[in-house]
Amino acid sequence: MPTQFGSPIYEGHQAGFDASVVAILRAAGALIFGKTTTTEFTVRNSGPDTTNPHDANRTPGGSSCRSAAAVADYEVPLSLGSQTGDSVIRPAAFTGDFSMKPTYNAISLEGQKAFAPTFDTLGFFARSVEDLQLLADVFALTDDSTPTDIPLKGLSVALMKTPMWPQAGPITVAAMEKAAAILQNRGAQVAEVSLPPAANDLVVLDRVQKVILGGEAHASFLREYRVGKANLDGEIRGLVENVTNYTKKERMEAFDAYARMRDMVNKLAENYSVILAPSAVDEAPLGLGDMGTATFNTLWTASLFFSLYWYLFHLSLTPQQGFHMPIVQIPAFVGVNGMPVGISLVTPRFHDQHLLRVSKMLGEALMAEGGWKV
């Protein structure tokens, strides 16, 4: 099958071998239907020409949106995507899918094109938590200890308002409030929690993630810059050319700062059964030219889907991605325009099986009262 990365540089390119994840799926008996389109190298925030299955006038989300749309449209039961910032969780929220972004580096990315290796993570889309579980088992995601069933009554839930909370739209705010109320009414212990002060400074988070992503993207796309600069999008050329003038010293300081913050947030998460967080700013916006922002997921993974303008001036991030934590998106609610509104569930690193077990229980409760039907 063609492997073109959404770039004219690779038009007609045929990969010589399967990526590791595809080989694993084939070995498990999966039938590979094909590949879906993506934005150029998963960087740009516009294109491909994919519409939202629930409203063709609305965006389906970020770079892995075609994989999300294929599941939402019942073309396939399962699909894969990659997340550097928000490219698995946001498209699932916009199209009404379940999705999972596992713990960073729990699944090999061999054979995939890198963007920012510190953050790049394979994820998957499905129409149920059970199907997410199926893929988690195929990819051998395990916890150190066997997860046990935890009754909803007494479950400790942290309602996380990250530094990006003021950017939440009214529909997302209402969904978070309703989710907390549903869980409390069913006996869960819900507490509003903030990030540790050292990890709760939006300016610091913004700069640290920009510096790391910029340096890694420079290395990832240098080959394409050398062999096909004229066919490389200007935004990506800017990354390779380091138009922000970040230094190597700044990169080292950013890596060290991020490691410290990651440890703090992971330890905070260990005090709760699960963290409850927004999946997206609001319902899928109108228009296909802008896929929305990664405001509420990049902390957990790391970088935002951006235009260079956003990269330089407005990069806004979230804890799961940069902090390498696993996330499950639940399509629980219905917005004022009849579109799905999702909720993210997050746990500490390498608690993926625990997260899936909790997600099944909480997902059933939230969807029973939230209104969205898959």
LUMMI-691923 format. One line per field, with one value per residue: x, y, z of N, C-alpha, C in turn; residue in one letter; chain. Coordinates in steps of 0.1 Angstrom, whole numbers. Example, Ala and Ser with C-alpha at 12.3 -4.5 7.8 and 13.67 -1.06 7.14 Angstrom:
nx = c(132,128)
ny = c(-57,-22)
nz = c(78,71)
cax = c(123,137)
cay = c(-45,-11)
caz = c(78,71)
cx = c(132,129)
cy = c(-33,0)
cz = c(78,79)
residuo = c(A,S)
cadena = c(A,A)
REM end
This chain:
nx = c(9,4,26,26,26,11,24,37,63,66,49,33,50,60,62,88,84,63,52,60,37,17,27,25,-3,-11,0,-16,-39,-54,-72,-60,-74,-67,-50,-54,-59,-38,-27,0,29,18,19,7,-23,-44,-64,-64,-89,-113,-144,-167,-184,-209,-217,-212,-203,-186,-154,-135,-114,-79,-47,-50,-76,-89,-87,-103,-127,-133,-140,-161,-179,-186,-171,-149,-141,-121,-92,-60,-39,-16,-3,11,5,-24,-38,-51,-70,-86,-97,-113,-131,-144,-157,-172,-161,-147,-114,-79,-49,-20,4,33,58,51,43,59,73,85,92,75,70,88,79,81,101,101,75,58,33,17,-18,-53,-86,-120,-153,-161,-151,-144,-134,-111,-97,-92,-73,-53,-45,-35,-13,2,0,7,2,22,10,-18,-48,-76,-111,-128,-152,-177,-188,-172,-149,-121,-119,-102,-109,-96,-84,-66,-39,-50,-77,-93,-97,-116,-147,-182,-198,-180,-173,-198,-202,-181,-189,-213,-205,-190,-210,-227,-210,-206,-232,-235,-219,-191,-161,-154,-130,-119,-89,-56,-27,7,24,48,44,23,24,16,31,57,53,45,68,87,77,76,103,114,99,105,132,134,117,132,153,138,127,148,159,139,138,163,162,139,130,115,90,82,61,58,56,68,93,101,104,126,145,148,135,128,151,160,184,209,215,192,175,185,180,152,145,153,137,112,113,114,88,72,75,65,37,29,32,12,-10,-11,-24,-51,-79,-85,-80,-101,-107,-111,-117,-116,-118,-144,-175,-170,-158,-173,-166,-139,-113,-99,-88,-93,-80,-53,-56,-64,-51,-24,-6,-7,4,21,28,13,-11,-5,-3,25,23,8,26,47,35,12,11,-5,-9,-13,-15,-14,0,27,35,34,14,-13,-44,-79,-105,-139,-169,-193,-213,-238,-237,-250,-254,-260,-237,-211,-196,-168,-151,-121,-102,-76,-46,-18,15,20,-2,-21,-39,-54,-65,-82,-100,-113,-123,-142,-162,-168,-174,-197,-215,-214,-223,-248,-263,-254,-261,-250,-249,-233)
ny = c(-12,23,46,77,98,121,139,156,149,122,110,83,65,34,15,-7,-26,-39,-17,-21,-23,-30,-54,-69,-69,-83,-108,-115,-121,-101,-83,-61,-34,-11,21,53,88,116,146,167,150,148,172,197,218,217,201,165,162,154,147,152,124,128,153,168,194,200,198,167,166,163,152,124,121,108,82,81,89,68,47,58,61,35,21,6,-16,-10,11,27,53,81,100,130,153,157,140,117,116,140,138,116,125,145,129,110,86,59,61,53,64,50,45,63,50,24,9,-2,21,15,17,37,72,96,125,140,124,123,125,112,88,57,52,41,36,29,14,7,2,-24,-32,-15,-27,-52,-45,-35,-58,-73,-58,-63,-48,-43,-41,-37,-50,-72,-58,-50,-53,-24,-11,13,29,47,50,69,99,123,155,172,204,219,243,252,254,278,281,264,257,265,242,221,227,224,196,185,192,179,152,149,152,130,108,113,111,84,74,77,93,124,148,181,189,203,208,201,230,236,224,237,261,279,294,284,256,259,269,250,227,236,240,214,200,216,212,184,180,193,175,153,160,168,153,153,180,184,168,175,202,222,210,208,218,252,256,234,236,258,247,230,249,262,286,298,300,285,272,247,244,254,233,211,221,222,194,185,199,190,163,165,176,157,135,146,150,124,112,126,116,90,90,88,69,75,102,128,146,172,163,179,213,221,212,197,222,243,240,229,237,243,223,224,228,215,219,206,181,179,181,157,142,157,178,203,202,222,254,271,297,293,276,293,313,306,281,258,236,203,179,149,140,151,143,116,99,74,76,74,81,89,89,106,126,148,177,211,214,189,173,150,151,146,130,127,101,95,79,70,65,34,21,10,-12,-10,15,9,-9,7,26,13,8,35,47,34,43,71,73,63,83,105,107,103,80,52)
nz = c(0,-6,10,20,38,36,20,-9,-15,-11,-30,-44,-31,-20,9,20,38,65,91,126,142,124,115,138,142,119,124,145,133,121,96,73,61,47,43,58,49,59,76,63,71,97,108,100,105,88,63,58,31,48,61,89,101,114,108,79,75,95,111,115,132,142,128,126,119,98,103,127,116,99,117,131,110,105,87,92,120,138,141,136,148,152,180,187,199,201,184,184,205,203,176,181,200,185,166,179,188,208,221,225,239,246,273,269,247,251,230,201,177,154,119,114,105,122,142,167,187,215,222,204,200,195,189,192,177,184,187,212,247,251,226,224,245,233,213,230,243,221,215,238,262,295,330,361,382,384,373,395,400,408,428,417,436,460,444,437,421,403,394,370,365,344,336,312,315,314,287,279,263,266,263,268,295,307,302,317,343,344,342,365,384,377,384,411,421,418,437,436,447,441,435,430,415,412,391,404,417,404,380,369,356,329,311,315,309,282,269,275,261,235,229,231,211,188,184,180,158,139,135,126,101,85,65,45,40,28,5,-8,-5,-19,-21,4,31,41,69,80,70,84,110,106,99,123,131,154,168,190,214,219,246,257,249,264,290,289,285,310,328,321,327,355,360,349,367,390,384,377,402,416,403,411,435,430,417,390,367,356,327,302,268,245,233,228,211,178,156,131,96,75,72,95,121,148,182,202,229,253,256,251,273,285,265,245,223,203,176,150,133,119,129,152,165,170,186,200,212,231,258,274,303,298,275,272,297,293,300,300,282,279,258,262,245,257,259,245,225,221,194,186,183,192,225,243,271,288,304,326,338,359,344,327,337,321,317,340,336,313,325,345,327,313,332,342,317,310,329,325,298,299,310,297,270,244,217,204)
cax = c(0,12,29,29,28,4,34,40,76,65,38,35,60,56,71,94,81,53,56,60,23,10,31,19,-17,-13,3,-27,-50,-62,-73,-57,-83,-60,-45,-62,-51,-33,-21,14,37,10,22,-2,-36,-55,-64,-69,-103,-121,-155,-172,-196,-221,-220,-202,-198,-177,-141,-134,-103,-65,-41,-55,-90,-95,-89,-114,-140,-136,-146,-174,-188,-188,-163,-140,-144,-109,-82,-48,-34,-5,-5,22,-2,-39,-43,-60,-81,-95,-106,-123,-141,-152,-165,-179,-154,-138,-100,-69,-35,-14,16,44,68,46,42,70,70,94,86,66,77,89,77,89,102,98,61,50,27,6,-31,-63,-100,-129,-167,-164,-139,-140,-125,-98,-91,-87,-60,-43,-40,-27,0,8,1,5,6,30,1,-31,-58,-87,-123,-130,-166,-179,-190,-159,-138,-115,-118,-96,-114,-84,-85,-52,-37,-57,-91,-100,-99,-127,-159,-193,-203,-171,-175,-211,-200,-173,-197,-223,-197,-187,-223,-231,-202,-208,-245,-233,-211,-177,-155,-148,-123,-112,-74,-48,-13,16,27,60,40,11,27,13,42,68,49,45,81,94,73,80,118,116,93,112,145,132,111,143,160,129,124,159,160,129,143,175,159,126,126,105,78,79,53,65,56,77,106,104,109,140,154,149,132,127,165,163,198,211,214,177,169,189,172,138,144,155,126,101,114,110,74,65,75,55,23,27,30,-1,-20,-11,-33,-65,-82,-85,-82,-112,-103,-117,-111,-115,-123,-159,-179,-163,-162,-178,-155,-129,-100,-92,-91,-94,-67,-50,-54,-67,-45,-9,2,-7,12,31,28,0,-13,-4,3,37,19,5,38,55,29,0,11,-11,-7,-20,-5,-13,9,40,38,35,4,-23,-56,-90,-116,-152,-179,-204,-224,-243,-237,-262,-256,-262,-225,-205,-187,-161,-144,-109,-98,-62,-40,-3,22,20,-14,-30,-50,-62,-73,-93,-110,-120,-130,-154,-172,-172,-180,-211,-223,-215,-231,-262,-270,-249,-270,-244,-250,-223)
cay = c(0,36,53,90,108,133,148,153,143,107,106,70,58,21,10,-20,-36,-34,-11,-31,-24,-37,-68,-75,-71,-94,-120,-118,-125,-90,-80,-47,-29,-1,32,65,100,124,159,165,145,149,185,208,218,217,189,161,165,144,153,145,115,133,166,170,207,202,191,155,167,164,144,110,122,99,69,83,90,55,40,65,59,21,16,-4,-16,-6,18,32,67,84,112,138,162,155,135,105,120,151,133,107,134,152,120,102,73,56,60,52,68,43,50,65,40,10,2,2,29,11,17,49,84,104,139,144,111,123,126,104,76,51,51,34,41,18,18,3,-1,-38,-33,-10,-38,-62,-40,-34,-72,-77,-51,-67,-37,-49,-34,-45,-59,-75,-48,-56,-45,-14,-6,27,35,49,52,82,106,137,164,180,217,222,257,255,254,290,280,254,262,263,228,212,230,217,182,181,194,168,140,149,150,116,99,115,105,69,70,80,104,133,160,190,188,211,202,207,244,236,220,244,274,278,300,275,245,262,271,237,218,242,238,200,197,222,205,170,181,197,163,144,164,173,145,158,193,183,162,180,214,229,204,207,229,262,255,224,242,267,239,225,260,267,300,303,302,278,268,233,246,255,220,203,226,218,180,183,205,182,151,168,178,144,127,152,147,110,109,131,107,78,92,86,58,80,116,132,158,174,158,189,226,221,204,199,234,243,242,218,243,243,211,226,229,204,225,197,168,178,179,142,136,167,190,207,203,237,261,277,308,288,271,304,323,302,267,255,222,196,170,135,135,154,135,102,91,68,83,69,91,84,98,105,136,155,191,218,212,175,166,143,158,136,131,119,95,94,73,71,57,20,16,10,-21,-5,25,3,-15,18,33,5,11,49,49,29,53,84,73,60,96,116,109,99,66,48)
caz = c(0,-6,23,15,48,33,14,-23,-16,-11,-38,-50,-24,-14,19,17,49,74,104,136,147,114,115,150,139,109,131,154,124,117,81,71,50,40,50,57,47,70,72,59,82,109,114,97,111,78,54,45,29,55,68,101,97,120,102,69,75,107,111,123,141,138,117,125,118,88,111,136,108,94,127,134,99,104,75,99,135,146,133,143,146,161,187,192,208,204,171,186,215,197,165,186,207,175,158,188,190,219,216,236,237,257,279,259,244,254,217,192,165,143,106,113,104,134,143,179,193,229,224,194,206,187,195,184,177,184,191,226,255,249,214,228,252,223,207,241,245,210,217,250,272,308,343,370,390,377,378,401,398,418,426,414,449,467,435,438,408,403,383,367,358,341,333,300,317,309,272,277,258,275,262,276,309,311,302,329,355,344,344,380,391,375,392,426,424,418,448,435,454,431,441,421,417,403,390,414,413,395,367,367,350,315,303,315,301,268,264,276,251,222,227,228,199,177,182,175,145,130,131,119,88,78,52,35,37,19,-8,-15,1,-26,-19,19,35,48,83,84,67,95,120,102,99,136,130,168,173,202,215,224,260,260,248,276,302,287,289,325,335,318,335,369,361,346,379,400,379,378,416,419,397,419,447,426,408,377,365,347,321,289,256,235,238,226,199,165,150,117,86,74,71,108,127,162,189,211,242,265,256,249,285,287,254,244,215,197,161,149,122,125,137,165,171,175,195,208,216,244,260,285,309,296,265,276,308,289,307,291,281,271,255,262,238,266,259,232,226,217,180,183,181,204,234,250,284,289,316,326,349,359,334,327,343,309,319,350,329,305,334,350,316,310,343,341,304,310,338,318,285,303,313,289,258,231,214,194)
cx = c(9,14,34,30,21,13,36,54,76,53,42,45,53,66,76,90,70,59,54,45,15,14,25,4,-19,-10,-8,-40,-58,-61,-70,-65,-75,-54,-54,-53,-47,-29,-6,23,31,13,11,-16,-47,-53,-62,-84,-112,-132,-159,-184,-209,-226,-209,-197,-189,-165,-142,-122,-89,-60,-46,-70,-96,-97,-101,-127,-143,-143,-160,-184,-191,-181,-154,-144,-133,-100,-71,-46,-22,-8,8,17,-16,-45,-50,-72,-91,-103,-117,-134,-150,-161,-173,-174,-149,-123,-91,-55,-27,-2,26,54,64,45,52,65,79,86,76,75,77,85,85,90,99,83,53,46,17,-7,-41,-77,-109,-143,-171,-150,-134,-131,-112,-90,-85,-74,-49,-37,-31,-13,7,10,-3,8,15,22,-12,-42,-70,-99,-125,-144,-167,-181,-177,-147,-134,-112,-113,-102,-103,-87,-71,-51,-45,-72,-98,-103,-111,-140,-171,-198,-193,-172,-187,-209,-191,-181,-207,-216,-194,-199,-228,-223,-204,-222,-245,-223,-196,-173,-148,-143,-117,-97,-67,-34,-4,21,38,56,27,12,26,25,54,65,50,59,89,90,77,95,120,111,101,125,144,126,122,150,151,127,136,161,151,133,154,171,147,121,115,91,74,71,61,66,66,91,110,110,124,150,155,146,130,140,167,177,198,210,200,171,172,181,157,136,144,142,113,101,110,94,67,65,65,41,20,24,16,-12,-22,-20,-48,-67,-81,-86,-93,-108,-110,-110,-108,-120,-138,-163,-170,-167,-166,-166,-145,-114,-92,-97,-93,-80,-66,-49,-55,-61,-30,-1,3,2,24,29,15,0,-14,-1,15,33,15,17,46,49,18,0,6,-13,-13,-12,-4,-2,23,44,37,25,-7,-36,-67,-101,-129,-162,-192,-216,-227,-243,-249,-264,-257,-249,-219,-196,-181,-154,-132,-106,-83,-57,-25,2,21,9,-25,-42,-59,-71,-85,-104,-119,-128,-143,-165,-177,-179,-194,-220,-225,-224,-245,-270,-265,-256,-263,-245,-240,-229)
cy = c(12,41,67,101,121,144,145,147,128,102,93,61,45,17,-4,-31,-30,-27,-22,-33,-32,-52,-76,-78,-82,-107,-125,-122,-113,-88,-65,-42,-18,10,44,77,107,137,157,162,147,163,196,207,220,206,177,164,154,152,145,137,120,146,170,184,210,193,178,156,168,154,130,110,112,85,70,82,76,46,45,62,44,15,4,-5,-10,2,23,46,69,98,118,148,158,147,122,109,130,145,124,115,140,142,110,88,71,56,58,56,61,51,52,54,26,2,7,11,26,10,29,62,92,119,144,132,111,122,116,91,70,50,44,39,28,23,12,2,-15,-39,-26,-20,-48,-57,-39,-48,-76,-70,-53,-56,-44,-39,-43,-55,-61,-65,-56,-47,-36,-9,9,35,36,51,67,88,120,145,174,193,222,237,261,257,266,290,271,262,259,248,219,215,223,202,177,182,182,155,138,146,135,107,101,109,90,65,72,92,113,146,168,191,197,204,208,221,244,231,227,258,273,283,290,262,247,263,257,228,223,239,224,196,203,215,191,171,185,184,154,147,170,166,151,172,193,178,167,192,221,223,202,220,239,261,245,229,251,259,234,237,267,282,306,305,296,272,253,234,246,241,211,208,222,203,178,188,196,169,153,169,165,136,133,149,133,106,114,121,94,78,90,74,63,95,118,145,160,167,168,202,227,211,206,213,233,246,231,224,243,231,212,227,217,208,215,183,168,176,164,136,145,179,192,205,217,241,267,289,304,283,282,312,318,288,265,240,216,185,156,132,139,146,120,93,85,75,74,79,84,93,98,114,141,170,198,217,197,167,160,152,147,140,122,114,92,87,75,63,42,14,15,0,-17,6,19,-3,-3,25,26,8,25,52,45,39,66,84,70,73,107,118,104,84,63,37)
cz = c(0,8,20,25,46,26,0,-25,-17,-20,-45,-42,-18,-3,16,27,57,86,115,140,137,113,127,148,129,116,140,146,119,101,80,59,41,49,48,54,60,66,69,71,96,115,112,103,101,69,63,43,35,62,81,98,103,115,92,68,87,105,119,132,135,128,115,123,109,95,120,128,103,104,130,123,96,91,80,114,143,136,142,139,154,167,192,202,211,192,172,195,209,186,171,193,196,167,166,189,204,213,228,231,248,263,268,259,248,241,208,180,153,129,104,112,117,132,155,187,208,232,215,201,197,196,187,187,177,187,205,233,253,236,216,236,243,217,218,244,233,211,230,260,285,319,351,378,382,382,384,399,411,417,424,427,457,457,436,424,410,391,381,359,356,338,321,302,313,294,269,273,267,275,269,291,314,312,314,342,356,347,359,388,390,384,407,430,425,429,447,443,444,438,430,424,407,402,401,408,403,381,362,361,335,307,303,307,286,262,264,264,237,219,224,214,187,174,176,161,135,126,123,105,80,65,41,30,27,5,-15,-9,-6,-24,-4,23,43,63,88,80,78,107,118,103,113,136,144,174,187,202,220,240,265,259,260,288,301,290,304,332,333,325,349,370,358,359,389,396,381,393,421,415,405,431,443,417,393,377,354,341,308,278,245,240,238,216,187,159,135,108,86,73,84,116,143,168,198,225,254,264,255,261,287,276,251,235,208,182,158,135,127,133,151,172,177,186,204,212,230,247,273,291,304,286,268,288,306,295,297,293,274,270,254,255,246,263,245,234,220,202,176,180,194,212,243,263,283,303,316,339,349,348,337,337,332,311,330,344,321,314,340,339,312,320,342,328,304,318,331,306,288,305,304,275,245,229,202,186)
residuo = c(M,P,T,Q,F,G,S,P,I,Y,E,G,H,Q,A,G,F,D,A,S,V,V,A,I,L,R,A,A,G,A,L,I,F,G,K,T,T,T,T,E,F,T,V,R,N,S,G,P,D,T,T,N,P,H,D,A,N,R,T,P,G,G,S,S,C,R,S,A,A,A,V,A,D,Y,E,V,P,L,S,L,G,S,Q,T,G,D,S,V,I,R,P,A,A,F,T,G,D,F,S,M,K,P,T,Y,N,A,I,S,L,E,G,Q,K,A,F,A,P,T,F,D,T,L,G,F,F,A,R,S,V,E,D,L,Q,L,L,A,D,V,F,A,L,T,D,D,S,T,P,T,D,I,P,L,K,G,L,S,V,A,L,M,K,T,P,M,W,P,Q,A,G,P,I,T,V,A,A,M,E,K,A,A,A,I,L,Q,N,R,G,A,Q,V,A,E,V,S,L,P,P,A,A,N,D,L,V,V,L,D,R,V,Q,K,V,I,L,G,G,E,A,H,A,S,F,L,R,E,Y,R,V,G,K,A,N,L,D,G,E,I,R,G,L,V,E,N,V,T,N,Y,T,K,K,E,R,M,E,A,F,D,A,Y,A,R,M,R,D,M,V,N,K,L,A,E,N,Y,S,V,I,L,A,P,S,A,V,D,E,A,P,L,G,L,G,D,M,G,T,A,T,F,N,T,L,W,T,A,S,L,F,F,S,L,Y,W,Y,L,F,H,L,S,L,T,P,Q,Q,G,F,H,M,P,I,V,Q,I,P,A,F,V,G,V,N,G,M,P,V,G,I,S,L,V,T,P,R,F,H,D,Q,H,L,L,R,V,S,K,M,L,G,E,A,L,M,A,E,G,G,W,K,V)
cadena = c(A,A,A,A,A,A,A,A,A,A,A,A,A,A,A,A,A,A,A,A,A,A,A,A,A,A,A,A,A,A,A,A,A,A,A,A,A,A,A,A,A,A,A,A,A,A,A,A,A,A,A,A,A,A,A,A,A,A,A,A,A,A,A,A,A,A,A,A,A,A,A,A,A,A,A,A,A,A,A,A,A,A,A,A,A,A,A,A,A,A,A,A,A,A,A,A,A,A,A,A,A,A,A,A,A,A,A,A,A,A,A,A,A,A,A,A,A,A,A,A,A,A,A,A,A,A,A,A,A,A,A,A,A,A,A,A,A,A,A,A,A,A,A,A,A,A,A,A,A,A,A,A,A,A,A,A,A,A,A,A,A,A,A,A,A,A,A,A,A,A,A,A,A,A,A,A,A,A,A,A,A,A,A,A,A,A,A,A,A,A,A,A,A,A,A,A,A,A,A,A,A,A,A,A,A,A,A,A,A,A,A,A,A,A,A,A,A,A,A,A,A,A,A,A,A,A,A,A,A,A,A,A,A,A,A,A,A,A,A,A,A,A,A,A,A,A,A,A,A,A,A,A,A,A,A,A,A,A,A,A,A,A,A,A,A,A,A,A,A,A,A,A,A,A,A,A,A,A,A,A,A,A,A,A,A,A,A,A,A,A,A,A,A,A,A,A,A,A,A,A,A,A,A,A,A,A,A,A,A,A,A,A,A,A,A,A,A,A,A,A,A,A,A,A,A,A,A,A,A,A,A,A,A,A,A,A,A,A,A,A,A,A,A,A,A,A,A,A,A,A,A,A,A,A,A,A,A,A,A,A,A,A,A,A,A,A,A,A,A,A,A,A,A,A)
REM end
